[in-house]
Amino acid sequence: MDINKTLDAKGLACPMPIVKTKKAIEDIDSGQILEVVATDAGAKSDLTAWCKSSGHELVDMNEDDGVFTFYIKKG
């Protein structure tokens, strides 16, 4: 998977990971991948719901020792 942009949202509390993701996804083209790295457990449900409601695709997500990594394909 080719990552076109990475957003480091570690240490940010809700709603900042979503706010910064919305802003970062504007910087890439449709079909490109945004990687979001966050430590807020709420980001898991927030980003999943946001992708569905905004027309983007959550391609993959993983968690490693409290760090969540999301791969979002811009719609």
C-alpha positions as protocol buffer text, in pm:
chain_id: "A"
residue {
  index: 1
  type: MET
  ca { x: 0 y: 0 z: 0 }
}
residue {
  index: 2
  type: ASP
  ca { x: 139 y: 339 z: -102 }
}
residue {
  index: 3
  type: ILE
  ca { x: 95 y: 603 z: 167 }
}
residue {
  index: 4
  type: ASN
  ca { x: 64 y: 953 z: 25 }
}
residue {
  index: 5
  type: LYS
  ca { x: 54 y: 1149 z: 352 }
}
residue {
  index: 6
  type: THR
  ca { x: 101 y: 1071 z: 722 }
}
residue {
  index: 7
  type: LEU
  ca { x: -73 y: 1254 z: 1004 }
}
residue {
  index: 8
  type: ASP
  ca { x: 77 y: 1221 z: 1352 }
}
residue {
  index: 9
  type: ALA
  ca { x: -211 y: 1270 z: 1595 }
}
residue {
  index: 10
  type: LYS
  ca { x: -42 y: 1094 z: 1888 }
}
residue {
  index: 11
  type: GLY
  ca { x: -114 y: 1258 z: 2223 }
}
residue {
  index: 12
  type: LEU
  ca { x: -418 y: 1445 z: 2093 }
}
residue {
  index: 13
  type: ALA
  ca { x: -753 y: 1399 z: 2266 }
}
residue {
  index: 14
  type: CYS
  ca { x: -1091 y: 1384 z: 2099 }
}
residue {
  index: 15
  type: PRO
  ca { x: -1197 y: 1565 z: 1884 }
}
residue {
  index: 16
  type: MET
  ca { x: -854 y: 1676 z: 1759 }
}
residue {
  index: 17
  type: PRO
  ca { x: -761 y: 1356 z: 1569 }
}
residue {
  index: 18
  type: ILE
  ca { x: -1079 y: 1393 z: 1360 }
}
residue {
  index: 19
  type: VAL
  ca { x: -1031 y: 1768 z: 1313 }
}
residue {
  index: 20
  type: LYS
  ca { x: -674 y: 1718 z: 1191 }
}
residue {
  index: 21
  type: THR
  ca { x: -775 y: 1420 z: 972 }
}
residue {
  index: 22
  type: LYS
  ca { x: -1042 y: 1631 z: 799 }
}
residue {
  index: 23
  type: LYS
  ca { x: -781 y: 1897 z: 727 }
}
residue {
  index: 24
  type: ALA
  ca { x: -509 y: 1651 z: 615 }
}
residue {
  index: 25
  type: ILE
  ca { x: -735 y: 1462 z: 374 }
}
residue {
  index: 26
  type: GLU
  ca { x: -791 y: 1787 z: 183 }
}
residue {
  index: 27
  type: ASP
  ca { x: -420 y: 1781 z: 90 }
}
residue {
  index: 28
  type: ILE
  ca { x: -437 y: 1453 z: -102 }
}
residue {
  index: 29
  type: ASP
  ca { x: -616 y: 1348 z: -421 }
}
residue {
  index: 30
  type: SER
  ca { x: -909 y: 1112 z: -453 }
}
residue {
  index: 31
  type: GLY
  ca { x: -789 y: 750 z: -434 }
}
residue {
  index: 32
  type: GLN
  ca { x: -476 y: 837 z: -238 }
}
residue {
  index: 33
  type: ILE
  ca { x: -401 y: 701 z: 110 }
}
residue {
  index: 34
  type: LEU
  ca { x: -377 y: 903 z: 432 }
}
residue {
  index: 35
  type: GLU
  ca { x: -208 y: 730 z: 725 }
}
residue {
  index: 36
  type: VAL
  ca { x: -330 y: 856 z: 1064 }
}
residue {
  index: 37
  type: VAL
  ca { x: -139 y: 761 z: 1380 }
}
residue {
  index: 38
  type: ALA
  ca { x: -324 y: 829 z: 1707 }
}
residue {
  index: 39
  type: THR
  ca { x: -315 y: 730 z: 2073 }
}
residue {
  index: 40
  type: ASP
  ca { x: -673 y: 831 z: 2160 }
}
residue {
  index: 41
  type: ALA
  ca { x: -881 y: 510 z: 2189 }
}
residue {
  index: 42
  type: GLY
  ca { x: -1189 y: 710 z: 2087 }
}
residue {
  index: 43
  type: ALA
  ca { x: -1031 y: 771 z: 1747 }
}
residue {
  index: 44
  type: LYS
  ca { x: -1112 y: 410 z: 1654 }
}
residue {
  index: 45
  type: SER
  ca { x: -1490 y: 462 z: 1655 }
}
residue {
  index: 46
  type: ASP
  ca { x: -1467 y: 829 z: 1554 }
}
residue {
  index: 47
  type: LEU
  ca { x: -1260 y: 769 z: 1241 }
}
residue {
  index: 48
  type: THR
  ca { x: -1464 y: 463 z: 1140 }
}
residue {
  index: 49
  type: ALA
  ca { x: -1788 y: 663 z: 1160 }
}
residue {
  index: 50
  type: TRP
  ca { x: -1633 y: 969 z: 994 }
}
residue {
  index: 51
  type: CYS
  ca { x: -1510 y: 763 z: 697 }
}
residue {
  index: 52
  type: LYS
  ca { x: -1857 y: 620 z: 643 }
}
residue {
  index: 53
  type: SER
  ca { x: -2031 y: 957 z: 670 }
}
residue {
  index: 54
  type: SER
  ca { x: -1782 y: 1147 z: 455 }
}
residue {
  index: 55
  type: GLY
  ca { x: -1744 y: 898 z: 169 }
}
residue {
  index: 56
  type: HIS
  ca { x: -1388 y: 789 z: 242 }
}
residue {
  index: 57
  type: GLU
  ca { x: -1276 y: 427 z: 284 }
}
residue {
  index: 58
  type: LEU
  ca { x: -1105 y: 295 z: 597 }
}
residue {
  index: 59
  type: VAL
  ca { x: -875 y: 51 z: 417 }
}
residue {
  index: 60
  type: ASP
  ca { x: -703 y: -88 z: 724 }
}
residue {
  index: 61
  type: MET
  ca { x: -650 y: -22 z: 1093 }
}
residue {
  index: 62
  type: ASN
  ca { x: -417 y: -174 z: 1347 }
}
residue {
  index: 63
  type: GLU
  ca { x: -323 y: -124 z: 1709 }
}
residue {
  index: 64
  type: ASP
  ca { x: 19 y: -175 z: 1857 }
}
residue {
  index: 65
  type: ASP
  ca { x: 76 y: -107 z: 2227 }
}
residue {
  index: 66
  type: GLY
  ca { x: -186 y: 170 z: 2250 }
}
residue {
  index: 67
  type: VAL
  ca { x: -94 y: 331 z: 1918 }
}
residue {
  index: 68
  type: PHE
  ca { x: -366 y: 314 z: 1653 }
}
residue {
  index: 69
  type: THR
  ca { x: -278 y: 341 z: 1285 }
}
residue {
  index: 70
  type: PHE
  ca { x: -551 y: 406 z: 1030 }
}
residue {
  index: 71
  type: TYR
  ca { x: -522 y: 392 z: 652 }
}
residue {
  index: 72
  type: ILE
  ca { x: -788 y: 604 z: 485 }
}
residue {
  index: 73
  type: LYS
  ca { x: -845 y: 614 z: 110 }
}
residue {
  index: 74
  type: LYS
  ca { x: -987 y: 947 z: 1 }
}
residue {
  index: 75
  type: GLY
  ca { x: -1324 y: 914 z: -172 }
}
